[in-house]
Amino acid sequence: MIDWGRVAALREEVGREAFEEVVLMFLEETDETIRRLSAAPVAPLEEMLHFLKGSALNLGFRSVSRLCQEGERLAACGRGAEVELGVLVTSYRLARVEFLKGLERMEAG
């Protein structure tokens, strides 16, 4: 679900303090996007999924990224109604929990 190698590489690239800021910004922005996807999306679905996919890739949310990619492809073909937003939202929430627990373990270890 989470690409911990990507997480570790990003932490190494930006440094510990900047990494914490990146994580906070990521969670704020993605939580907001997930809230908007859970309701009736205001922005075009394809754009929202593209944004979420990029954010998810940056912090190693592999499963979320794949779901966004598939949804983005469907939306681009005019098949946005086929995007399983409930599955995406659930996947994000599960990945978020796993990510935060994993960060705690990284900090402790």
PDB file as gemmi writes it, atoms N, CA and C in Angstrom:
CRYST1    1.000    1.000    1.000  90.00  90.00  90.00 P 1                      
ATOM      1  N   MET A   1       0.823  -1.190   0.000  1.00  0.00           N  
ATOM      2  CA  MET A   1       0.000   0.000   0.000  1.00  0.00           C  
ATOM      3  C   MET A   1       0.873   1.262   0.000  1.00  0.00           C  
ATOM      4  N   ILE A   2       1.930   1.250   0.813  1.00  0.00           N  
ATOM      5  CA  ILE A   2       2.850   2.392   0.890  1.00  0.00           C  
ATOM      6  C   ILE A   2       4.221   1.951   0.389  1.00  0.00           C  
ATOM      7  N   ASP A   3       4.822   2.766  -0.440  1.00  0.00           N  
ATOM      8  CA  ASP A   3       6.183   2.512  -0.921  1.00  0.00           C  
ATOM      9  C   ASP A   3       7.142   3.183   0.061  1.00  0.00           C  
ATOM     10  N   TRP A   4       7.566   2.408   1.065  1.00  0.00           N  
ATOM     11  CA  TRP A   4       8.410   2.979   2.125  1.00  0.00           C  
ATOM     12  C   TRP A   4       9.776   3.389   1.605  1.00  0.00           C  
ATOM     13  N   GLY A   5      10.240   2.765   0.549  1.00  0.00           N  
ATOM     14  CA  GLY A   5      11.489   3.188  -0.071  1.00  0.00           C  
ATOM     15  C   GLY A   5      11.383   4.606  -0.593  1.00  0.00           C  
ATOM     16  N   ARG A   6      10.235   4.933  -1.198  1.00  0.00           N  
ATOM     17  CA  ARG A   6       9.998   6.288  -1.702  1.00  0.00           C  
ATOM     18  C   ARG A   6       9.931   7.273  -0.541  1.00  0.00           C  
ATOM     19  N   VAL A   7       9.274   6.882   0.527  1.00  0.00           N  
ATOM     20  CA  VAL A   7       9.150   7.750   1.704  1.00  0.00           C  
ATOM     21  C   VAL A   7      10.542   8.046   2.267  1.00  0.00           C  
ATOM     22  N   ALA A   8      11.351   7.013   2.427  1.00  0.00           N  
ATOM     23  CA  ALA A   8      12.704   7.189   2.963  1.00  0.00           C  
ATOM     24  C   ALA A   8      13.555   8.048   2.031  1.00  0.00           C  
ATOM     25  N   ALA A   9      13.422   7.837   0.729  1.00  0.00           N  
ATOM     26  CA  ALA A   9      14.194   8.617  -0.236  1.00  0.00           C  
ATOM     27  C   ALA A   9      13.804  10.092  -0.185  1.00  0.00           C  
ATOM     28  N   LEU A  10      12.517  10.374  -0.094  1.00  0.00           N  
ATOM     29  CA  LEU A  10      12.063  11.759  -0.002  1.00  0.00           C  
ATOM     30  C   LEU A  10      12.580  12.405   1.276  1.00  0.00           C  
ATOM     31  N   ARG A  11      12.513  11.677   2.363  1.00  0.00           N  
ATOM     32  CA  ARG A  11      13.002  12.203   3.646  1.00  0.00           C  
ATOM     33  C   ARG A  11      14.488  12.522   3.550  1.00  0.00           C  
ATOM     34  N   GLU A  12      15.222  11.657   2.888  1.00  0.00           N  
ATOM     35  CA  GLU A  12      16.658  11.872   2.706  1.00  0.00           C  
ATOM     36  C   GLU A  12      16.919  13.085   1.803  1.00  0.00           C  
ATOM     37  N   GLU A  13      16.135  13.214   0.746  1.00  0.00           N  
ATOM     38  CA  GLU A  13      16.317  14.298  -0.227  1.00  0.00           C  
ATOM     39  C   GLU A  13      16.084  15.672   0.382  1.00  0.00           C  
ATOM     40  N   VAL A  14      14.996  15.801   1.156  1.00  0.00           N  
ATOM     41  CA  VAL A  14      14.612  17.127   1.637  1.00  0.00           C  
ATOM     42  C   VAL A  14      15.070  17.423   3.055  1.00  0.00           C  
ATOM     43  N   GLY A  15      15.493  16.417   3.785  1.00  0.00           N  
ATOM     44  CA  GLY A  15      15.896  16.608   5.178  1.00  0.00           C  
ATOM     45  C   GLY A  15      14.715  16.429   6.110  1.00  0.00           C  
ATOM     46  N   ARG A  16      15.027  16.186   7.353  1.00  0.00           N  
ATOM     47  CA  ARG A  16      14.004  15.847   8.351  1.00  0.00           C  
ATOM     48  C   ARG A  16      12.969  16.954   8.555  1.00  0.00           C  
ATOM     49  N   GLU A  17      13.411  18.200   8.769  1.00  0.00           N  
ATOM     50  CA  GLU A  17      12.468  19.298   9.013  1.00  0.00           C  
ATOM     51  C   GLU A  17      11.582  19.550   7.815  1.00  0.00           C  
ATOM     52  N   ALA A  18      12.180  19.641   6.632  1.00  0.00           N  
ATOM     53  CA  ALA A  18      11.405  19.881   5.424  1.00  0.00           C  
ATOM     54  C   ALA A  18      10.456  18.720   5.155  1.00  0.00           C  
ATOM     55  N   PHE A  19      10.885  17.509   5.477  1.00  0.00           N  
ATOM     56  CA  PHE A  19      10.038  16.342   5.279  1.00  0.00           C  
ATOM     57  C   PHE A  19       8.761  16.460   6.108  1.00  0.00           C  
ATOM     58  N   GLU A  20       8.898  16.863   7.348  1.00  0.00           N  
ATOM     59  CA  GLU A  20       7.719  17.039   8.202  1.00  0.00           C  
ATOM     60  C   GLU A  20       6.765  18.062   7.599  1.00  0.00           C  
ATOM     61  N   GLU A  21       7.309  19.146   7.051  1.00  0.00           N  
ATOM     62  CA  GLU A  21       6.471  20.161   6.403  1.00  0.00           C  
ATOM     63  C   GLU A  21       5.788  19.604   5.160  1.00  0.00           C  
ATOM     64  N   VAL A  22       6.522  18.818   4.380  1.00  0.00           N  
ATOM     65  CA  VAL A  22       5.967  18.201   3.179  1.00  0.00           C  
ATOM     66  C   VAL A  22       4.818  17.271   3.564  1.00  0.00           C  
ATOM     67  N   VAL A  23       5.014  16.481   4.600  1.00  0.00           N  
ATOM     68  CA  VAL A  23       3.978  15.548   5.050  1.00  0.00           C  
ATOM     69  C   VAL A  23       2.733  16.319   5.492  1.00  0.00           C  
ATOM     70  N   LEU A  24       2.918  17.360   6.283  1.00  0.00           N  
ATOM     71  CA  LEU A  24       1.770  18.146   6.749  1.00  0.00           C  
ATOM     72  C   LEU A  24       1.014  18.769   5.581  1.00  0.00           C  
ATOM     73  N   MET A  25       1.740  19.345   4.638  1.00  0.00           N  
ATOM     74  CA  MET A  25       1.109  19.957   3.477  1.00  0.00           C  
ATOM     75  C   MET A  25       0.381  18.897   2.650  1.00  0.00           C  
ATOM     76  N   PHE A  26       1.038  17.759   2.446  1.00  0.00           N  
ATOM     77  CA  PHE A  26       0.432  16.663   1.707  1.00  0.00           C  
ATOM     78  C   PHE A  26      -0.888  16.239   2.339  1.00  0.00           C  
ATOM     79  N   LEU A  27      -0.869  16.009   3.641  1.00  0.00           N  
ATOM     80  CA  LEU A  27      -2.072  15.540   4.325  1.00  0.00           C  
ATOM     81  C   LEU A  27      -3.189  16.577   4.269  1.00  0.00           C  
ATOM     82  N   GLU A  28      -2.853  17.843   4.452  1.00  0.00           N  
ATOM     83  CA  GLU A  28      -3.872  18.896   4.371  1.00  0.00           C  
ATOM     84  C   GLU A  28      -4.507  18.934   2.990  1.00  0.00           C  
ATOM     85  N   GLU A  29      -3.673  18.947   1.957  1.00  0.00           N  
ATOM     86  CA  GLU A  29      -4.179  19.063   0.588  1.00  0.00           C  
ATOM     87  C   GLU A  29      -4.935  17.811   0.154  1.00  0.00           C  
ATOM     88  N   THR A  30      -4.407  16.650   0.472  1.00  0.00           N  
ATOM     89  CA  THR A  30      -5.077  15.426   0.043  1.00  0.00           C  
ATOM     90  C   THR A  30      -6.345  15.169   0.848  1.00  0.00           C  
ATOM     91  N   ASP A  31      -6.326  15.487   2.133  1.00  0.00           N  
ATOM     92  CA  ASP A  31      -7.550  15.345   2.932  1.00  0.00           C  
ATOM     93  C   ASP A  31      -8.665  16.214   2.340  1.00  0.00           C  
ATOM     94  N   GLU A  32      -8.322  17.426   1.949  1.00  0.00           N  
ATOM     95  CA  GLU A  32      -9.311  18.327   1.347  1.00  0.00           C  
ATOM     96  C   GLU A  32      -9.819  17.760   0.019  1.00  0.00           C  
ATOM     97  N   THR A  33      -8.930  17.241  -0.795  1.00  0.00           N  
ATOM     98  CA  THR A  33      -9.340  16.665  -2.071  1.00  0.00           C  
ATOM     99  C   THR A  33     -10.243  15.458  -1.839  1.00  0.00           C  
ATOM    100  N   ILE A  34      -9.906  14.636  -0.869  1.00  0.00           N  
ATOM    101  CA  ILE A  34     -10.733  13.470  -0.544  1.00  0.00           C  
ATOM    102  C   ILE A  34     -12.108  13.923  -0.052  1.00  0.00           C  
ATOM    103  N   ARG A  35     -12.155  14.968   0.761  1.00  0.00           N  
ATOM    104  CA  ARG A  35     -13.454  15.495   1.211  1.00  0.00           C  
ATOM    105  C   ARG A  35     -14.286  15.941   0.012  1.00  0.00           C  
ATOM    106  N   ARG A  36     -13.650  16.617  -0.929  1.00  0.00           N  
ATOM    107  CA  ARG A  36     -14.363  17.090  -2.116  1.00  0.00           C  
ATOM    108  C   ARG A  36     -14.819  15.922  -2.991  1.00  0.00           C  
ATOM    109  N   LEU A  37     -14.011  14.889  -3.084  1.00  0.00           N  
ATOM    110  CA  LEU A  37     -14.405  13.717  -3.868  1.00  0.00           C  
ATOM    111  C   LEU A  37     -15.529  12.948  -3.181  1.00  0.00           C  
ATOM    112  N   SER A  38     -15.570  12.988  -1.863  1.00  0.00           N  
ATOM    113  CA  SER A  38     -16.609  12.292  -1.115  1.00  0.00           C  
ATOM    114  C   SER A  38     -17.967  12.960  -1.304  1.00  0.00           C  
ATOM    115  N   ALA A  39     -17.931  14.274  -1.491  1.00  0.00           N  
ATOM    116  CA  ALA A  39     -19.159  15.024  -1.778  1.00  0.00           C  
ATOM    117  C   ALA A  39     -19.291  15.068  -3.304  1.00  0.00           C  
ATOM    118  N   ALA A  40     -20.108  15.915  -3.798  1.00  0.00           N  
ATOM    119  CA  ALA A  40     -20.210  16.084  -5.253  1.00  0.00           C  
ATOM    120  C   ALA A  40     -19.009  16.919  -5.699  1.00  0.00           C  
ATOM    121  N   PRO A  41     -18.087  16.328  -6.477  1.00  0.00           N  
ATOM    122  CA  PRO A  41     -16.909  17.082  -6.919  1.00  0.00           C  
ATOM    123  C   PRO A  41     -17.281  18.347  -7.685  1.00  0.00           C  
ATOM    124  N   VAL A  42     -16.676  19.466  -7.287  1.00  0.00           N  
ATOM    125  CA  VAL A  42     -16.935  20.751  -7.939  1.00  0.00           C  
ATOM    126  C   VAL A  42     -16.001  20.906  -9.130  1.00  0.00           C  
ATOM    127  N   ALA A  43     -14.735  20.680  -8.915  1.00  0.00           N  
ATOM    128  CA  ALA A  43     -13.754  20.781  -9.998  1.00  0.00           C  
ATOM    129  C   ALA A  43     -13.917  19.576 -10.912  1.00  0.00           C  
ATOM    130  N   PRO A  44     -13.438  19.680 -12.130  1.00  0.00           N  
ATOM    131  CA  PRO A  44     -13.494  18.506 -13.014  1.00  0.00           C  
ATOM    132  C   PRO A  44     -12.806  17.302 -12.363  1.00  0.00           C  
ATOM    133  N   LEU A  45     -13.477  16.166 -12.428  1.00  0.00           N  
ATOM    134  CA  LEU A  45     -13.001  14.945 -11.788  1.00  0.00           C  
ATOM    135  C   LEU A  45     -11.594  14.588 -12.252  1.00  0.00           C  
ATOM    136  N   GLU A  46     -11.349  14.693 -13.541  1.00  0.00           N  
ATOM    137  CA  GLU A  46     -10.031  14.341 -14.080  1.00  0.00           C  
ATOM    138  C   GLU A  46      -8.929  15.161 -13.416  1.00  0.00           C  
ATOM    139  N   GLU A  47      -9.164  16.450 -13.227  1.00  0.00           N  
ATOM    140  CA  GLU A  47      -8.163  17.327 -12.597  1.00  0.00           C  
ATOM    141  C   GLU A  47      -7.928  16.943 -11.142  1.00  0.00           C  
ATOM    142  N   MET A  48      -9.012  16.651 -10.437  1.00  0.00           N  
ATOM    143  CA  MET A  48      -8.878  16.284  -9.029  1.00  0.00           C  
ATOM    144  C   MET A  48      -8.093  14.975  -8.889  1.00  0.00           C  
ATOM    145  N   LEU A  49      -8.387  14.021  -9.749  1.00  0.00           N  
ATOM    146  CA  LEU A  49      -7.687  12.746  -9.690  1.00  0.00           C  
ATOM    147  C   LEU A  49      -6.227  12.891 -10.088  1.00  0.00           C  
ATOM    148  N   HIS A  50      -5.958  13.760 -11.056  1.00  0.00           N  
ATOM    149  CA  HIS A  50      -4.577  14.003 -11.474  1.00  0.00           C  
ATOM    150  C   HIS A  50      -3.769  14.599 -10.313  1.00  0.00           C  
ATOM    151  N   PHE A  51      -4.345  15.571  -9.642  1.00  0.00           N  
ATOM    152  CA  PHE A  51      -3.677  16.184  -8.490  1.00  0.00           C  
ATOM    153  C   PHE A  51      -3.412  15.143  -7.405  1.00  0.00           C  
ATOM    154  N   LEU A  52      -4.441  14.381  -7.076  1.00  0.00           N  
ATOM    155  CA  LEU A  52      -4.302  13.385  -6.010  1.00  0.00           C  
ATOM    156  C   LEU A  52      -3.288  12.314  -6.388  1.00  0.00           C  
ATOM    157  N   LYS A  53      -3.277  11.918  -7.647  1.00  0.00           N  
ATOM    158  CA  LYS A  53      -2.312  10.914  -8.122  1.00  0.00           C  
ATOM    159  C   LYS A  53      -0.883  11.408  -7.924  1.00  0.00           C  
ATOM    160  N   GLY A  54      -0.616  12.642  -8.321  1.00  0.00           N  
ATOM    161  CA  GLY A  54       0.731  13.197  -8.166  1.00  0.00           C  
ATOM    162  C   GLY A  54       1.146  13.302  -6.715  1.00  0.00           C  
ATOM    163  N   SER A  55       0.241  13.755  -5.885  1.00  0.00           N  
ATOM    164  CA  SER A  55       0.529  13.866  -4.456  1.00  0.00           C  
ATOM    165  C   SER A  55       0.790  12.499  -3.852  1.00  0.00           C  
ATOM    166  N   ALA A  56      -0.042  11.548  -4.227  1.00  0.00           N  
ATOM    167  CA  ALA A  56       0.105  10.189  -3.699  1.00  0.00           C  
ATOM    168  C   ALA A  56       1.434   9.579  -4.125  1.00  0.00           C  
ATOM    169  N   LEU A  57       1.829   9.794  -5.354  1.00  0.00           N  
ATOM    170  CA  LEU A  57       3.116   9.268  -5.839  1.00  0.00           C  
ATOM    171  C   LEU A  57       4.287   9.846  -5.064  1.00  0.00           C  
ATOM    172  N   ASN A  58       4.213  11.134  -4.758  1.00  0.00           N  
ATOM    173  CA  ASN A  58       5.304  11.794  -4.048  1.00  0.00           C  
ATOM    174  C   ASN A  58       5.573  11.190  -2.682  1.00  0.00           C  
ATOM    175  N   LEU A  59       4.521  10.736  -2.015  1.00  0.00           N  
ATOM    176  CA  LEU A  59       4.712  10.189  -0.676  1.00  0.00           C  
ATOM    177  C   LEU A  59       4.486   8.691  -0.602  1.00  0.00           C  
ATOM    178  N   GLY A  60       4.530   8.033  -1.740  1.00  0.00           N  
ATOM    179  CA  GLY A  60       4.540   6.576  -1.738  1.00  0.00           C  
ATOM    180  C   GLY A  60       3.207   5.888  -1.559  1.00  0.00           C  
ATOM    181  N   PHE A  61       2.104   6.590  -1.732  1.00  0.00           N  
ATOM    182  CA  PHE A  61       0.783   5.971  -1.621  1.00  0.00           C  
ATOM    183  C   PHE A  61       0.492   5.237  -2.926  1.00  0.00           C  
ATOM    184  N   ARG A  62       1.091   4.066  -3.099  1.00  0.00           N  
ATOM    185  CA  ARG A  62       1.002   3.319  -4.365  1.00  0.00           C  
ATOM    186  C   ARG A  62      -0.422   2.971  -4.756  1.00  0.00           C  
ATOM    187  N   SER A  63      -1.176   2.393  -3.854  1.00  0.00           N  
ATOM    188  CA  SER A  63      -2.523   1.934  -4.207  1.00  0.00           C  
ATOM    189  C   SER A  63      -3.429   3.110  -4.572  1.00  0.00           C  
ATOM    190  N   VAL A  64      -3.303   4.197  -3.840  1.00  0.00           N  
ATOM    191  CA  VAL A  64      -4.102   5.389  -4.129  1.00  0.00           C  
ATOM    192  C   VAL A  64      -3.713   5.938  -5.501  1.00  0.00           C  
ATOM    193  N   SER A  65      -2.448   5.992  -5.759  1.00  0.00           N  
ATOM    194  CA  SER A  65      -1.947   6.487  -7.043  1.00  0.00           C  
ATOM    195  C   SER A  65      -2.504   5.674  -8.208  1.00  0.00           C  
ATOM    196  N   ARG A  66      -2.496   4.348  -8.070  1.00  0.00           N  
ATOM    197  CA  ARG A  66      -3.017   3.482  -9.144  1.00  0.00           C  
ATOM    198  C   ARG A  66      -4.505   3.709  -9.370  1.00  0.00           C  
ATOM    199  N   LEU A  67      -5.263   3.832  -8.283  1.00  0.00           N  
ATOM    200  CA  LEU A  67      -6.694   4.082  -8.419  1.00  0.00           C  
ATOM    201  C   LEU A  67      -6.959   5.428  -9.082  1.00  0.00           C  
ATOM    202  N   CYS A  68      -6.182   6.425  -8.716  1.00  0.00           N  
ATOM    203  CA  CYS A  68      -6.325   7.748  -9.328  1.00  0.00           C  
ATOM    204  C   CYS A  68      -5.989   7.695 -10.815  1.00  0.00           C  
ATOM    205  N   GLN A  69      -4.941   6.980 -11.150  1.00  0.00           N  
ATOM    206  CA  GLN A  69      -4.543   6.864 -12.551  1.00  0.00           C  
ATOM    207  C   GLN A  69      -5.658   6.231 -13.381  1.00  0.00           C  
ATOM    208  N   GLU A  70      -6.231   5.163 -12.867  1.00  0.00           N  
ATOM    209  CA  GLU A  70      -7.328   4.501 -13.571  1.00  0.00           C  
ATOM    210  C   GLU A  70      -8.539   5.429 -13.672  1.00  0.00           C  
ATOM    211  N   GLY A  71      -8.864   6.110 -12.579  1.00  0.00           N  
ATOM    212  CA  GLY A  71      -9.989   7.050 -12.585  1.00  0.00           C  
ATOM    213  C   GLY A  71      -9.755   8.208 -13.531  1.00  0.00           C  
ATOM    214  N   GLU A  72      -8.545   8.696 -13.546  1.00  0.00           N  
ATOM    215  CA  GLU A  72      -8.191   9.807 -14.444  1.00  0.00           C  
ATOM    216  C   GLU A  72      -8.364   9.374 -15.904  1.00  0.00           C  
ATOM    217  N   ARG A  73      -7.943   8.150 -16.202  1.00  0.00           N  
ATOM    218  CA  ARG A  73      -8.078   7.624 -17.560  1.00  0.00           C  
ATOM    219  C   ARG A  73      -9.552   7.525 -17.951  1.00  0.00           C  
ATOM    220  N   LEU A  74     -10.359   6.997 -17.044  1.00  0.00           N  
ATOM    221  CA  LEU A  74     -11.789   6.895 -17.317  1.00  0.00           C  
ATOM    222  C   LEU A  74     -12.418   8.273 -17.514  1.00  0.00           C  
ATOM    223  N   ALA A  75     -12.095   9.204 -16.638  1.00  0.00           N  
ATOM    224  CA  ALA A  75     -12.650  10.554 -16.734  1.00  0.00           C  
ATOM    225  C   ALA A  75     -12.244  11.226 -18.046  1.00  0.00           C  
ATOM    226  N   ALA A  76     -11.010  11.004 -18.465  1.00  0.00           N  
ATOM    227  CA  ALA A  76     -10.528  11.603 -19.724  1.00  0.00           C  
ATOM    228  C   ALA A  76     -11.285  11.054 -20.929  1.00  0.00           C  
ATOM    229  N   CYS A  77     -11.808   9.839 -20.808  1.00  0.00           N  
ATOM    230  CA  CYS A  77     -12.566   9.205 -21.894  1.00  0.00           C  
ATOM    231  C   CYS A  77     -14.061   9.483 -21.780  1.00  0.00           C  
ATOM    232  N   GLY A  78     -14.432  10.385 -20.873  1.00  0.00           N  
ATOM    233  CA  GLY A  78     -15.845  10.695 -20.698  1.00  0.00           C  
ATOM    234  C   GLY A  78     -16.607   9.663 -19.896  1.00  0.00           C  
ATOM    235  N   ARG A  79     -15.883   8.849 -19.159  1.00  0.00           N  
ATOM    236  CA  ARG A  79     -16.507   7.771 -18.384  1.00  0.00           C  
ATOM    237  C   ARG A  79     -16.329   8.000 -16.876  1.00  0.00           C  
ATOM    238  N   GLY A  80     -16.350   9.266 -16.468  1.00  0.00           N  
ATOM    239  CA  GLY A  80     -16.151   9.617 -15.068  1.00  0.00           C  
ATOM    240  C   GLY A  80     -17.145   8.971 -14.117  1.00  0.00           C  
ATOM    241  N   ALA A  81     -18.345   8.685 -14.597  1.00  0.00           N  
ATOM    242  CA  ALA A  81     -19.347   8.051 -13.745  1.00  0.00           C  
ATOM    243  C   ALA A  81     -18.928   6.635 -13.332  1.00  0.00           C  
ATOM    244  N   GLU A  82     -17.988   6.046 -14.069  1.00  0.00           N  
ATOM    245  CA  GLU A  82     -17.522   4.693 -13.758  1.00  0.00           C  
ATOM    246  C   GLU A  82     -16.427   4.663 -12.694  1.00  0.00           C  
ATOM    247  N   VAL A  83     -15.900   5.825 -12.354  1.00  0.00           N  
ATOM    248  CA  VAL A  83     -14.838   5.895 -11.348  1.00  0.00           C  
ATOM    249  C   VAL A  83     -15.432   5.528  -9.995  1.00  0.00           C  
ATOM    250  N   GLU A  84     -14.834   4.571  -9.336  1.00  0.00           N  
ATOM    251  CA  GLU A  84     -15.318   4.108  -8.038  1.00  0.00           C  
ATOM    252  C   GLU A  84     -14.729   4.980  -6.934  1.00  0.00           C  
ATOM    253  N   LEU A  85     -15.375   6.119  -6.719  1.00  0.00           N  
ATOM    254  CA  LEU A  85     -14.861   7.080  -5.740  1.00  0.00           C  
ATOM    255  C   LEU A  85     -14.866   6.522  -4.329  1.00  0.00           C  
ATOM    256  N   GLY A  86     -15.838   5.698  -3.995  1.00  0.00           N  
ATOM    257  CA  GLY A  86     -15.882   5.092  -2.657  1.00  0.00           C  
ATOM    258  C   GLY A  86     -14.676   4.214  -2.397  1.00  0.00           C  
ATOM    259  N   VAL A  87     -14.270   3.451  -3.401  1.00  0.00           N  
ATOM    260  CA  VAL A  87     -13.085   2.598  -3.281  1.00  0.00           C  
ATOM    261  C   VAL A  87     -11.844   3.464  -3.114  1.00  0.00           C  
ATOM    262  N   LEU A  88     -11.762   4.536  -3.880  1.00  0.00           N  
ATOM    263  CA  LEU A  88     -10.615   5.447  -3.798  1.00  0.00           C  
ATOM    264  C   LEU A  88     -10.542   6.093  -2.419  1.00  0.00           C  
ATOM    265  N   VAL A  89     -11.656   6.590  -1.940  1.00  0.00           N  
ATOM    266  CA  VAL A  89     -11.689   7.248  -0.625  1.00  0.00           C  
ATOM    267  C   VAL A  89     -11.285   6.265   0.475  1.00  0.00           C  
ATOM    268  N   THR A  90     -11.825   5.066   0.426  1.00  0.00           N  
ATOM    269  CA  THR A  90     -11.473   4.048   1.425  1.00  0.00           C  
ATOM    270  C   THR A  90      -9.993   3.700   1.348  1.00  0.00           C  
ATOM    271  N   SER A  91      -9.482   3.536   0.139  1.00  0.00           N  
ATOM    272  CA  SER A  91      -8.066   3.225  -0.038  1.00  0.00           C  
ATOM    273  C   SER A  91      -7.194   4.336   0.533  1.00  0.00           C  
ATOM    274  N   TYR A  92      -7.568   5.578   0.284  1.00  0.00           N  
ATOM    275  CA  TYR A  92      -6.799   6.709   0.817  1.00  0.00           C  
ATOM    276  C   TYR A  92      -6.807   6.691   2.344  1.00  0.00           C  
ATOM    277  N   ARG A  93      -7.975   6.494   2.916  1.00  0.00           N  
ATOM    278  CA  ARG A  93      -8.072   6.517   4.384  1.00  0.00           C  
ATOM    279  C   ARG A  93      -7.250   5.408   5.025  1.00  0.00           C  
ATOM    280  N   LEU A  94      -7.286   4.219   4.429  1.00  0.00           N  
ATOM    281  CA  LEU A  94      -6.471   3.110   4.940  1.00  0.00           C  
ATOM    282  C   LEU A  94      -4.978   3.395   4.773  1.00  0.00           C  
ATOM    283  N   ALA A  95      -4.600   3.921   3.621  1.00  0.00           N  
ATOM    284  CA  ALA A  95      -3.193   4.244   3.369  1.00  0.00           C  
ATOM    285  C   ALA A  95      -2.715   5.338   4.316  1.00  0.00           C  
ATOM    286  N   ARG A  96      -3.574   6.293   4.593  1.00  0.00           N  
ATOM    287  CA  ARG A  96      -3.220   7.397   5.486  1.00  0.00           C  
ATOM    288  C   ARG A  96      -2.896   6.864   6.880  1.00  0.00           C  
ATOM    289  N   VAL A  97      -3.743   5.963   7.373  1.00  0.00           N  
ATOM    290  CA  VAL A  97      -3.518   5.361   8.692  1.00  0.00           C  
ATOM    291  C   VAL A  97      -2.206   4.579   8.688  1.00  0.00           C  
ATOM    292  N   GLU A  98      -1.997   3.751   7.671  1.00  0.00           N  
ATOM    293  CA  GLU A  98      -0.762   2.971   7.580  1.00  0.00           C  
ATOM    294  C   GLU A  98       0.453   3.890   7.497  1.00  0.00           C  
ATOM    295  N   PHE A  99       0.342   4.956   6.732  1.00  0.00           N  
ATOM    296  CA  PHE A  99       1.432   5.911   6.567  1.00  0.00           C  
ATOM    297  C   PHE A  99       1.803   6.552   7.899  1.00  0.00           C  
ATOM    298  N   LEU A 100       0.813   7.032   8.627  1.00  0.00           N  
ATOM    299  CA  LEU A 100       1.099   7.696   9.905  1.00  0.00           C  
ATOM    300  C   LEU A 100       1.702   6.725  10.928  1.00  0.00           C  
ATOM    301  N   LYS A 101       1.202   5.497  10.949  1.00  0.00           N  
ATOM    302  CA  LYS A 101       1.784   4.493  11.846  1.00  0.00           C  
ATOM    303  C   LYS A 101       3.225   4.191  11.439  1.00  0.00           C  
ATOM    304  N   GLY A 102       3.463   4.094  10.149  1.00  0.00           N  
ATOM    305  CA  GLY A 102       4.810   3.829   9.657  1.00  0.00           C  
ATOM    306  C   GLY A 102       5.765   4.959   9.966  1.00  0.00           C  
ATOM    307  N   LEU A 103       5.279   6.200   9.881  1.00  0.00           N  
ATOM    308  CA  LEU A 103       6.127   7.337  10.242  1.00  0.00           C  
ATOM    309  C   LEU A 103       6.519   7.284  11.707  1.00  0.00           C  
ATOM    310  N   GLU A 104       5.587   6.883  12.551  1.00  0.00           N  
ATOM    311  CA  GLU A 104       5.892   6.751  13.979  1.00  0.00           C  
ATOM    312  C   GLU A 104       6.991   5.727  14.185  1.00  0.00           C  
ATOM    313  N   ARG A 105       6.905   4.605  13.460  1.00  0.00           N  
ATOM    314  CA  ARG A 105       7.945   3.578  13.576  1.00  0.00           C  
ATOM    315  C   ARG A 105       9.288   4.104  13.059  1.00  0.00           C  
ATOM    316  N   MET A 106       9.259   4.892  11.976  1.00  0.00           N  
ATOM    317  CA  MET A 106      10.503   5.455  11.439  1.00  0.00           C  
ATOM    318  C   MET A 106      11.159   6.372  12.466  1.00  0.00           C  
ATOM    319  N   GLU A 107      10.342   7.179  13.120  1.00  0.00           N  
ATOM    320  CA  GLU A 107      10.852   8.103  14.124  1.00  0.00           C  
ATOM    321  C   GLU A 107      11.429   7.367  15.324  1.00  0.00           C  
ATOM    322  N   ALA A 108      10.770   6.283  15.707  1.00  0.00           N  
ATOM    323  CA  ALA A 108      11.215   5.513  16.871  1.00  0.00           C  
ATOM    324  C   ALA A 108      12.474   4.704  16.574  1.00  0.00           C  
ATOM    325  N   GLY A 109      12.602   4.304  15.303  1.00  0.00           N  
ATOM    326  CA  GLY A 109      13.730   3.425  14.958  1.00  0.00           C  
ATOM    327  C   GLY A 109      14.849   4.195  14.452  1.00  0.00           C  
TER     328      GLY A 109                                                      
END                                                                             
